[in-house]
């Protein structure tokens, strides 16, 4: 996390590899957005209507 810079994108294989709770995940993604860092989860992108969009 210390190496991320504005314009970078953090890619994780699944959301559970990034945060231990929903609260932690929301906080972390908010911090990334404020820092100008994108976020993408490879495994947790599907929804019942098709592929989801990540922040």
PDB file of N, CA, C, O and CB in Angstrom:
ATOM      1  N   UNK A   1       0.815  -1.194   0.000  1.00  0.00           N
ATOM      2  CA  UNK A   1       0.000   0.000   0.000  1.00  0.00           C
ATOM      3  C   UNK A   1       0.866   1.268   0.000  1.00  0.00           C
ATOM      4  O   UNK A   1       0.475   2.284  -0.575  1.00  0.00           O
ATOM      5  CB  UNK A   1      -0.931  -0.008   1.205  1.00  0.00           C
ATOM      6  N   UNK A   2       2.011   1.213   0.627  1.00  0.00           N
ATOM      7  CA  UNK A   2       2.882   2.384   0.713  1.00  0.00           C
ATOM      8  C   UNK A   2       3.443   2.783  -0.656  1.00  0.00           C
ATOM      9  O   UNK A   2       3.885   3.918  -0.831  1.00  0.00           O
ATOM     10  CB  UNK A   2       4.027   2.111   1.681  1.00  0.00           C
ATOM     11  N   UNK A   3       3.429   1.877  -1.612  1.00  0.00           N
ATOM     12  CA  UNK A   3       3.999   2.145  -2.939  1.00  0.00           C
ATOM     13  C   UNK A   3       2.979   2.702  -3.928  1.00  0.00           C
ATOM     14  O   UNK A   3       3.355   3.098  -5.031  1.00  0.00           O
ATOM     15  CB  UNK A   3       4.598   0.879  -3.502  1.00  0.00           C
ATOM     16  N   UNK A   4       1.699   2.741  -3.559  1.00  0.00           N
ATOM     17  CA  UNK A   4       0.665   3.219  -4.477  1.00  0.00           C
ATOM     18  C   UNK A   4       0.743   4.727  -4.643  1.00  0.00           C
ATOM     19  O   UNK A   4       0.945   5.469  -3.682  1.00  0.00           O
ATOM     20  CB  UNK A   4      -0.725   2.816  -3.977  1.00  0.00           C
ATOM     21  N   UNK A   5       0.578   5.160  -5.879  1.00  0.00           N
ATOM     22  CA  UNK A   5       0.616   6.583  -6.216  1.00  0.00           C
ATOM     23  C   UNK A   5      -0.656   6.950  -6.977  1.00  0.00           C
ATOM     24  O   UNK A   5      -1.304   6.064  -7.533  1.00  0.00           O
ATOM     25  CB  UNK A   5       1.886   6.926  -7.059  1.00  0.00           C
ATOM     26  N   UNK A   6      -1.031   8.224  -7.019  1.00  0.00           N
ATOM     27  CA  UNK A   6      -2.200   8.626  -7.799  1.00  0.00           C
ATOM     28  C   UNK A   6      -2.074   8.132  -9.241  1.00  0.00           C
ATOM     29  O   UNK A   6      -1.023   8.265  -9.868  1.00  0.00           O
ATOM     30  CB  UNK A   6      -2.369  10.160  -7.770  1.00  0.00           C
ATOM     31  N   UNK A   7      -3.153   7.566  -9.747  1.00  0.00           N
ATOM     32  CA  UNK A   7      -3.163   7.024 -11.098  1.00  0.00           C
ATOM     33  C   UNK A   7      -2.915   5.522 -11.133  1.00  0.00           C
ATOM     34  O   UNK A   7      -3.207   4.876 -12.140  1.00  0.00           O
ATOM     35  CB  UNK A   7      -2.132   7.724 -11.933  1.00  0.00           C
ATOM     36  N   UNK A   8      -2.381   4.953 -10.054  1.00  0.00           N
ATOM     37  CA  UNK A   8      -2.195   3.506  -9.967  1.00  0.00           C
ATOM     38  C   UNK A   8      -3.544   2.819  -9.754  1.00  0.00           C
ATOM     39  O   UNK A   8      -4.526   3.465  -9.387  1.00  0.00           O
ATOM     40  CB  UNK A   8      -1.215   3.148  -8.820  1.00  0.00           C
ATOM     41  N   UNK A   9      -3.584   1.517  -9.986  1.00  0.00           N
ATOM     42  CA  UNK A   9      -4.757   0.705  -9.687  1.00  0.00           C
ATOM     43  C   UNK A   9      -4.321  -0.482  -8.843  1.00  0.00           C
ATOM     44  O   UNK A   9      -3.423  -1.233  -9.226  1.00  0.00           O
ATOM     45  CB  UNK A   9      -5.467   0.232 -10.993  1.00  0.00           C
ATOM     46  N   UNK A  10      -4.956  -0.645  -7.702  1.00  0.00           N
ATOM     47  CA  UNK A  10      -4.699  -1.788  -6.836  1.00  0.00           C
ATOM     48  C   UNK A  10      -5.585  -2.940  -7.299  1.00  0.00           C
ATOM     49  O   UNK A  10      -6.809  -2.809  -7.331  1.00  0.00           O
ATOM     50  CB  UNK A  10      -4.962  -1.437  -5.331  1.00  0.00           C
ATOM     51  N   UNK A  11      -4.976  -4.064  -7.655  1.00  0.00           N
ATOM     52  CA  UNK A  11      -5.713  -5.239  -8.119  1.00  0.00           C
ATOM     53  C   UNK A  11      -5.521  -6.348  -7.093  1.00  0.00           C
ATOM     54  O   UNK A  11      -4.395  -6.684  -6.727  1.00  0.00           O
ATOM     55  CB  UNK A  11      -5.233  -5.696  -9.544  1.00  0.00           C
ATOM     56  N   UNK A  12      -6.642  -6.914  -6.630  1.00  0.00           N
ATOM     57  CA  UNK A  12      -6.587  -8.026  -5.673  1.00  0.00           C
ATOM     58  C   UNK A  12      -7.344  -9.213  -6.263  1.00  0.00           C
ATOM     59  O   UNK A  12      -8.282  -9.024  -7.037  1.00  0.00           O
ATOM     60  CB  UNK A  12      -7.191  -7.612  -4.282  1.00  0.00           C
ATOM     61  N   UNK A  13      -6.944 -10.433  -5.904  1.00  0.00           N
ATOM     62  CA  UNK A  13      -7.631 -11.605  -6.447  1.00  0.00           C
ATOM     63  C   UNK A  13      -9.064 -11.733  -5.927  1.00  0.00           C
ATOM     64  O   UNK A  13      -9.939 -12.197  -6.658  1.00  0.00           O
ATOM     65  CB  UNK A  13      -6.850 -12.864  -6.109  1.00  0.00           C
ATOM     66  N   UNK A  14      -9.319 -11.333  -4.687  1.00  0.00           N
ATOM     67  CA  UNK A  14     -10.655 -11.393  -4.087  1.00  0.00           C
ATOM     68  C   UNK A  14     -10.713 -10.383  -2.939  1.00  0.00           C
ATOM     69  O   UNK A  14      -9.688 -10.045  -2.347  1.00  0.00           O
ATOM     70  CB  UNK A  14     -10.989 -12.847  -3.577  1.00  0.00           C
ATOM     71  N   UNK A  15     -11.913  -9.908  -2.634  1.00  0.00           N
ATOM     72  CA  UNK A  15     -12.071  -8.882  -1.603  1.00  0.00           C
ATOM     73  C   UNK A  15     -11.587  -9.348  -0.237  1.00  0.00           C
ATOM     74  O   UNK A  15     -11.067  -8.546   0.539  1.00  0.00           O
ATOM     75  CB  UNK A  15     -13.520  -8.464  -1.510  1.00  0.00           C
ATOM     76  N   UNK A  16     -11.751 -10.629   0.067  1.00  0.00           N
ATOM     77  CA  UNK A  16     -11.334 -11.121   1.376  1.00  0.00           C
ATOM     78  C   UNK A  16      -9.815 -11.134   1.541  1.00  0.00           C
ATOM     79  O   UNK A  16      -9.325 -11.334   2.652  1.00  0.00           O
ATOM     80  CB  UNK A  16     -11.882 -12.512   1.598  1.00  0.00           C
ATOM     81  N   UNK A  17      -9.069 -10.928   0.471  1.00  0.00           N
ATOM     82  CA  UNK A  17      -7.610 -10.831   0.556  1.00  0.00           C
ATOM     83  C   UNK A  17      -7.163  -9.413   0.892  1.00  0.00           C
ATOM     84  O   UNK A  17      -5.993  -9.186   1.199  1.00  0.00           O
ATOM     85  CB  UNK A  17      -6.973 -11.278  -0.758  1.00  0.00           C
ATOM     86  N   UNK A  18      -8.087  -8.462   0.836  1.00  0.00           N
ATOM     87  CA  UNK A  18      -7.758  -7.059   1.082  1.00  0.00           C
ATOM     88  C   UNK A  18      -8.186  -6.606   2.475  1.00  0.00           C
ATOM     89  O   UNK A  18      -7.451  -5.876   3.140  1.00  0.00           O
ATOM     90  CB  UNK A  18      -8.413  -6.180   0.032  1.00  0.00           C
ATOM     91  N   UNK A  19      -9.362  -7.027   2.921  1.00  0.00           N
ATOM     92  CA  UNK A  19      -9.902  -6.549   4.195  1.00  0.00           C
ATOM     93  C   UNK A  19     -10.566  -7.691   4.956  1.00  0.00           C
ATOM     94  O   UNK A  19     -11.056  -8.653   4.364  1.00  0.00           O
ATOM     95  CB  UNK A  19     -10.909  -5.405   3.963  1.00  0.00           C
ATOM     96  N   UNK A  20     -10.571  -7.562   6.263  1.00  0.00           N
ATOM     97  CA  UNK A  20     -11.154  -8.609   7.111  1.00  0.00           C
ATOM     98  C   UNK A  20     -12.634  -8.388   7.404  1.00  0.00           C
ATOM     99  O   UNK A  20     -13.328  -9.316   7.818  1.00  0.00           O
ATOM    100  CB  UNK A  20     -10.398  -8.691   8.412  1.00  0.00           C
ATOM    101  N   UNK A  21     -13.119  -7.172   7.194  1.00  0.00           N
ATOM    102  CA  UNK A  21     -14.533  -6.884   7.452  1.00  0.00           C
ATOM    103  C   UNK A  21     -15.050  -5.900   6.410  1.00  0.00           C
ATOM    104  O   UNK A  21     -14.271  -5.241   5.722  1.00  0.00           O
ATOM    105  CB  UNK A  21     -14.733  -6.315   8.887  1.00  0.00           C
ATOM    106  N   UNK A  22     -16.350  -5.812   6.304  1.00  0.00           N
ATOM    107  CA  UNK A  22     -16.959  -4.872   5.366  1.00  0.00           C
ATOM    108  C   UNK A  22     -16.591  -3.438   5.744  1.00  0.00           C
ATOM    109  O   UNK A  22     -16.317  -2.616   4.869  1.00  0.00           O
ATOM    110  CB  UNK A  22     -18.494  -5.047   5.340  1.00  0.00           C
ATOM    111  N   UNK A  23     -16.584  -3.140   7.019  1.00  0.00           N
ATOM    112  CA  UNK A  23     -16.208  -1.804   7.475  1.00  0.00           C
ATOM    113  C   UNK A  23     -14.791  -1.461   7.039  1.00  0.00           C
ATOM    114  O   UNK A  23     -14.547  -0.367   6.529  1.00  0.00           O
ATOM    115  CB  UNK A  23     -16.331  -1.703   8.998  1.00  0.00           C
ATOM    116  N   UNK A  24     -13.852  -2.386   7.235  1.00  0.00           N
ATOM    117  CA  UNK A  24     -12.467  -2.158   6.814  1.00  0.00           C
ATOM    118  C   UNK A  24     -12.374  -1.956   5.303  1.00  0.00           C
ATOM    119  O   UNK A  24     -11.626  -1.097   4.836  1.00  0.00           O
ATOM    120  CB  UNK A  24     -11.580  -3.335   7.242  1.00  0.00           C
ATOM    121  N   UNK A  25     -13.131  -2.743   4.537  1.00  0.00           N
ATOM    122  CA  UNK A  25     -13.117  -2.634   3.083  1.00  0.00           C
ATOM    123  C   UNK A  25     -13.625  -1.270   2.635  1.00  0.00           C
ATOM    124  O   UNK A  25     -13.009  -0.630   1.783  1.00  0.00           O
ATOM    125  CB  UNK A  25     -13.963  -3.743   2.457  1.00  0.00           C
ATOM    126  N   UNK A  26     -14.732  -0.823   3.196  1.00  0.00           N
ATOM    127  CA  UNK A  26     -15.299   0.480   2.835  1.00  0.00           C
ATOM    128  C   UNK A  26     -14.315   1.597   3.166  1.00  0.00           C
ATOM    129  O   UNK A  26     -14.116   2.513   2.367  1.00  0.00           O
ATOM    130  CB  UNK A  26     -16.641   0.715   3.567  1.00  0.00           C
ATOM    131  N   UNK A  27     -13.706   1.520   4.333  1.00  0.00           N
ATOM    132  CA  UNK A  27     -12.724   2.526   4.737  1.00  0.00           C
ATOM    133  C   UNK A  27     -11.530   2.535   3.795  1.00  0.00           C
ATOM    134  O   UNK A  27     -11.089   3.595   3.352  1.00  0.00           O
ATOM    135  CB  UNK A  27     -12.257   2.273   6.171  1.00  0.00           C
ATOM    136  N   UNK A  28     -11.011   1.359   3.490  1.00  0.00           N
ATOM    137  CA  UNK A  28      -9.838   1.254   2.631  1.00  0.00           C
ATOM    138  C   UNK A  28     -10.110   1.768   1.218  1.00  0.00           C
ATOM    139  O   UNK A  28      -9.300   2.508   0.661  1.00  0.00           O
ATOM    140  CB  UNK A  28      -9.368  -0.186   2.572  1.00  0.00           C
ATOM    141  N   UNK A  29     -11.245   1.378   0.638  1.00  0.00           N
ATOM    142  CA  UNK A  29     -11.581   1.835  -0.713  1.00  0.00           C
ATOM    143  C   UNK A  29     -11.796   3.348  -0.726  1.00  0.00           C
ATOM    144  O   UNK A  29     -11.417   4.016  -1.687  1.00  0.00           O
ATOM    145  CB  UNK A  29     -12.843   1.110  -1.235  1.00  0.00           C
ATOM    146  N   UNK A  30     -12.394   3.887   0.318  1.00  0.00           N
ATOM    147  CA  UNK A  30     -12.543   5.340   0.426  1.00  0.00           C
ATOM    148  C   UNK A  30     -11.195   6.043   0.484  1.00  0.00           C
ATOM    149  O   UNK A  30     -10.994   7.075  -0.155  1.00  0.00           O
ATOM    150  CB  UNK A  30     -13.362   5.696   1.658  1.00  0.00           C
ATOM    151  N   UNK A  31     -10.284   5.481   1.247  1.00  0.00           N
ATOM    152  CA  UNK A  31      -8.935   6.048   1.333  1.00  0.00           C
ATOM    153  C   UNK A  31      -8.233   5.998  -0.028  1.00  0.00           C
ATOM    154  O   UNK A  31      -7.556   6.949  -0.419  1.00  0.00           O
ATOM    155  CB  UNK A  31      -8.101   5.293   2.388  1.00  0.00           C
ATOM    156  N   UNK A  32      -8.401   4.881  -0.744  1.00  0.00           N
ATOM    157  CA  UNK A  32      -7.800   4.758  -2.075  1.00  0.00           C
ATOM    158  C   UNK A  32      -8.362   5.807  -3.030  1.00  0.00           C
ATOM    159  O   UNK A  32      -7.612   6.441  -3.772  1.00  0.00           O
ATOM    160  CB  UNK A  32      -8.038   3.350  -2.641  1.00  0.00           C
ATOM    161  N   UNK A  33      -9.660   5.985  -3.010  1.00  0.00           N
ATOM    162  CA  UNK A  33     -10.288   6.980  -3.909  1.00  0.00           C
ATOM    163  C   UNK A  33      -9.777   8.383  -3.616  1.00  0.00           C
ATOM    164  O   UNK A  33      -9.458   9.136  -4.536  1.00  0.00           O
ATOM    165  CB  UNK A  33     -11.826   6.947  -3.769  1.00  0.00           C
ATOM    166  N   UNK A  34      -9.699   8.736  -2.337  1.00  0.00           N
ATOM    167  CA  UNK A  34      -9.196  10.067  -1.964  1.00  0.00           C
ATOM    168  C   UNK A  34      -7.750  10.255  -2.396  1.00  0.00           C
ATOM    169  O   UNK A  34      -7.330  11.374  -2.692  1.00  0.00           O
ATOM    170  CB  UNK A  34      -9.316  10.280  -0.453  1.00  0.00           C
ATOM    171  N   UNK A  35      -6.984   9.167  -2.434  1.00  0.00           N
ATOM    172  CA  UNK A  35      -5.583   9.231  -2.854  1.00  0.00           C
ATOM    173  C   UNK A  35      -5.425   9.161  -4.369  1.00  0.00           C
ATOM    174  O   UNK A  35      -4.309   9.241  -4.882  1.00  0.00           O
ATOM    175  CB  UNK A  35      -4.797   8.107  -2.209  1.00  0.00           C
ATOM    176  N   UNK A  36      -6.555   9.008  -5.097  1.00  0.00           N
ATOM    177  CA  UNK A  36      -6.484   8.940  -6.555  1.00  0.00           C
ATOM    178  C   UNK A  36      -6.053   7.591  -7.079  1.00  0.00           C
ATOM    179  O   UNK A  36      -5.579   7.483  -8.210  1.00  0.00           O
ATOM    180  CB  UNK A  36      -5.552   9.976  -7.061  1.00  0.00           C
ATOM    181  N   UNK A  37      -6.213   6.556  -6.263  1.00  0.00           N
ATOM    182  CA  UNK A  37      -5.812   5.198  -6.640  1.00  0.00           C
ATOM    183  C   UNK A  37      -7.061   4.394  -6.991  1.00  0.00           C
ATOM    184  O   UNK A  37      -8.036   4.392  -6.239  1.00  0.00           O
ATOM    185  CB  UNK A  37      -5.009   4.506  -5.488  1.00  0.00           C
ATOM    186  N   UNK A  38      -7.028   3.714  -8.131  1.00  0.00           N
ATOM    187  CA  UNK A  38      -8.141   2.868  -8.537  1.00  0.00           C
ATOM    188  C   UNK A  38      -8.106   1.545  -7.792  1.00  0.00           C
ATOM    189  O   UNK A  38      -7.112   1.209  -7.148  1.00  0.00           O
ATOM    190  CB  UNK A  38      -8.111   2.629 -10.045  1.00  0.00           C
ATOM    191  N   UNK A  39      -9.199   0.796  -7.883  1.00  0.00           N
ATOM    192  CA  UNK A  39      -9.307  -0.486  -7.190  1.00  0.00           C
ATOM    193  C   UNK A  39     -10.059  -1.471  -8.070  1.00  0.00           C
ATOM    194  O   UNK A  39     -11.052  -1.125  -8.710  1.00  0.00           O
ATOM    195  CB  UNK A  39     -10.016  -0.323  -5.821  1.00  0.00           C
ATOM    196  N   UNK A  40      -9.565  -2.712  -8.090  1.00  0.00           N
ATOM    197  CA  UNK A  40     -10.230  -3.753  -8.874  1.00  0.00           C
ATOM    198  C   UNK A  40     -10.060  -5.097  -8.179  1.00  0.00           C
ATOM    199  O   UNK A  40      -8.965  -5.450  -7.741  1.00  0.00           O
ATOM    200  CB  UNK A  40      -9.664  -3.810 -10.320  1.00  0.00           C
ATOM    201  N   UNK A  41     -11.154  -5.836  -8.084  1.00  0.00           N
ATOM    202  CA  UNK A  41     -11.131  -7.188  -7.542  1.00  0.00           C
ATOM    203  C   UNK A  41     -11.413  -8.151  -8.688  1.00  0.00           C
ATOM    204  O   UNK A  41     -12.422  -8.009  -9.378  1.00  0.00           O
ATOM    205  CB  UNK A  41     -12.174  -7.362  -6.379  1.00  0.00           C
ATOM    206  N   UNK A  42     -10.545  -9.119  -8.897  1.00  0.00           N
ATOM    207  CA  UNK A  42     -10.684 -10.030 -10.030  1.00  0.00           C
ATOM    208  C   UNK A  42     -11.783 -11.067  -9.829  1.00  0.00           C
ATOM    209  O   UNK A  42     -12.482 -11.409 -10.783  1.00  0.00           O
ATOM    210  CB  UNK A  42      -9.378 -10.728 -10.283  1.00  0.00           C
ATOM    211  N   UNK A  43     -11.948 -11.567  -8.631  1.00  0.00           N
ATOM    212  CA  UNK A  43     -12.869 -12.667  -8.384  1.00  0.00           C
ATOM    213  C   UNK A  43     -14.283 -12.204  -8.076  1.00  0.00           C
ATOM    214  O   UNK A  43     -15.234 -12.888  -8.455  1.00  0.00           O
ATOM    215  CB  UNK A  43     -12.365 -13.504  -7.256  1.00  0.00           C
ATOM    216  N   UNK A  44     -14.459 -11.094  -7.419  1.00  0.00           N
ATOM    217  CA  UNK A  44     -15.754 -10.655  -6.916  1.00  0.00           C
ATOM    218  C   UNK A  44     -16.451  -9.666  -7.831  1.00  0.00           C
ATOM    219  O   UNK A  44     -17.162  -8.779  -7.358  1.00  0.00           O
ATOM    220  CB  UNK A  44     -15.589 -10.046  -5.566  1.00  0.00           C
ATOM    221  N   UNK A  45     -16.256  -9.805  -9.139  1.00  0.00           N
ATOM    222  CA  UNK A  45     -16.824  -8.837 -10.077  1.00  0.00           C
ATOM    223  C   UNK A  45     -18.189  -9.230 -10.620  1.00  0.00           C
ATOM    224  O   UNK A  45     -18.847  -8.390 -11.233  1.00  0.00           O
ATOM    225  CB  UNK A  45     -15.888  -8.642 -11.216  1.00  0.00           C
ATOM    226  N   UNK A  46     -18.642 -10.443 -10.431  1.00  0.00           N
ATOM    227  CA  UNK A  46     -19.907 -10.883 -11.005  1.00  0.00           C
ATOM    228  C   UNK A  46     -21.082 -10.503 -10.120  1.00  0.00           C
ATOM    229  O   UNK A  46     -20.984 -10.508  -8.893  1.00  0.00           O
ATOM    230  CB  UNK A  46     -19.890 -12.383 -11.229  1.00  0.00           C
ATOM    231  N   UNK A  47     -22.200 -10.172 -10.771  1.00  0.00           N
ATOM    232  CA  UNK A  47     -23.469  -9.942 -10.065  1.00  0.00           C
ATOM    233  C   UNK A  47     -24.509 -10.808 -10.747  1.00  0.00           C
ATOM    234  O   UNK A  47     -24.211 -11.473 -11.740  1.00  0.00           O
ATOM    235  CB  UNK A  47     -23.893  -8.411 -10.075  1.00  0.00           C
ATOM    236  N   UNK A  48     -25.707 -10.807 -10.232  1.00  0.00           N
ATOM    237  CA  UNK A  48     -26.750 -11.631 -10.820  1.00  0.00           C
ATOM    238  C   UNK A  48     -27.143 -11.158 -12.214  1.00  0.00           C
ATOM    239  O   UNK A  48     -27.753 -11.911 -12.973  1.00  0.00           O
ATOM    240  CB  UNK A  48     -27.961 -11.643  -9.925  1.00  0.00           C
ATOM    241  N   UNK A  49     -26.801  -9.918 -12.557  1.00  0.00           N
ATOM    242  CA  UNK A  49     -27.150  -9.379 -13.864  1.00  0.00           C
ATOM    243  C   UNK A  49     -25.962  -9.323 -14.813  1.00  0.00           C
ATOM    244  O   UNK A  49     -26.094  -8.857 -15.945  1.00  0.00           O
ATOM    245  CB  UNK A  49     -27.735  -8.006 -13.708  1.00  0.00           C
ATOM    246  N   UNK A  50     -24.810  -9.790 -14.365  1.00  0.00           N
ATOM    247  CA  UNK A  50     -23.628  -9.785 -15.231  1.00  0.00           C
ATOM    248  C   UNK A  50     -22.453  -9.183 -14.507  1.00  0.00           C
ATOM    249  O   UNK A  50     -22.486  -9.000 -13.290  1.00  0.00           O
ATOM    250  CB  UNK A  50     -23.898  -9.015 -16.525  1.00  0.00           C
ATOM    251  N   UNK A  51     -21.407  -8.873 -15.260  1.00  0.00           N
ATOM    252  CA  UNK A  51     -20.202  -8.323 -14.645  1.00  0.00           C
ATOM    253  C   UNK A  51     -20.481  -6.998 -13.938  1.00  0.00           C
ATOM    254  O   UNK A  51     -21.247  -6.166 -14.426  1.00  0.00           O
ATOM    255  CB  UNK A  51     -19.119  -8.130 -15.698  1.00  0.00           C
ATOM    256  N   UNK A  52     -19.858  -6.824 -12.801  1.00  0.00           N
ATOM    257  CA  UNK A  52     -20.016  -5.588 -12.058  1.00  0.00           C
ATOM    258  C   UNK A  52     -18.895  -4.619 -12.376  1.00  0.00           C
ATOM    259  O   UNK A  52     -17.883  -4.983 -12.976  1.00  0.00           O
ATOM    260  CB  UNK A  52     -20.064  -5.867 -10.567  1.00  0.00           C
ATOM    261  N   UNK A  53     -19.092  -3.402 -11.969  1.00  0.00           N
ATOM    262  CA  UNK A  53     -18.088  -2.360 -12.164  1.00  0.00           C
ATOM    263  C   UNK A  53     -17.486  -2.060 -10.813  1.00  0.00           C
ATOM    264  O   UNK A  53     -18.207  -1.917  -9.826  1.00  0.00           O
ATOM    265  CB  UNK A  53     -18.697  -1.072 -12.815  1.00  0.00           C
ATOM    266  N   UNK A  54     -16.183  -1.965 -10.760  1.00  0.00           N
ATOM    267  CA  UNK A  54     -15.513  -1.654  -9.507  1.00  0.00           C
ATOM    268  C   UNK A  54     -15.074  -0.215  -9.511  1.00  0.00           C
ATOM    269  O   UNK A  54     -14.967   0.429 -10.555  1.00  0.00           O
ATOM    270  CB  UNK A  54     -14.319  -2.577  -9.276  1.00  0.00           C
ATOM    271  N   UNK A  55     -14.820   0.274  -8.306  1.00  0.00           N
ATOM    272  CA  UNK A  55     -14.418   1.674  -8.149  1.00  0.00           C
ATOM    273  C   UNK A  55     -13.006   1.896  -8.628  1.00  0.00           C
ATOM    274  O   UNK A  55     -12.503   3.018  -8.570  1.00  0.00           O
ATOM    275  CB  UNK A  55     -14.542   2.108  -6.701  1.00  0.00           C
TER     276      UNK A  55
END
